[in-house]
Amino acid sequence: MKLKKLFPILLLLISFSFYGQGEKMREKKEQIKAMKVAFLTTELKLTSNEAEKFWPVYNTFDDKQFELRHQKMKSFRSRMNDGTLDKMSEKEAIAFLNQMETTEEEIFVLRKNFIATLKGIIPAAKIIKLRKSEDDFNRKLLQQYRDKGHRKE
């Protein structure tokens, strides 16, 4: 078989492989999201009226927060780990630091607006409990990940 005929087939197989990995990641993210919804629902004890208003607002916030944290911060981390950090001029470092601060501020403003919106939906005590429950869920998820890693050894 000629290389010209083999190359498109190889490219197709590789792209299916990457697509499959992307699908696994999406499935895993959806599983985690479902677990989080169940956990938060149990912890917050939302009424049906509260839940009806809460979940669309929360999901929008969560998606935006995820995007900020994982898209922008991912590029920051890669830049910090690719060896160029030591070669940056002071001017480049200041610009990079400003970008990081701007992203942190965006996350802060996003959460602040989210909380302001929630004040019209659920009582303040449940908003505080939401923050604690999110932290508890993240801790629980991290512990499960650690436990799973130890079993493989």
Buried (B, 14 or more C-beta within 10 A) or exposed (E): EEEEEEEEEEEEEEEEEEEEEEEEEEEEEEEEBEBBBEBBBEBBEBEEEBBEBBBEBBEEBBEBBEEBEEEBBEEEEEBEEEEEEEEBEEEEEEEBEEBBEEBEEBBEEBBEEBBEBBEEBBEEEBBEBBEEBBEBBEEEBEEEEEEEEEEEE
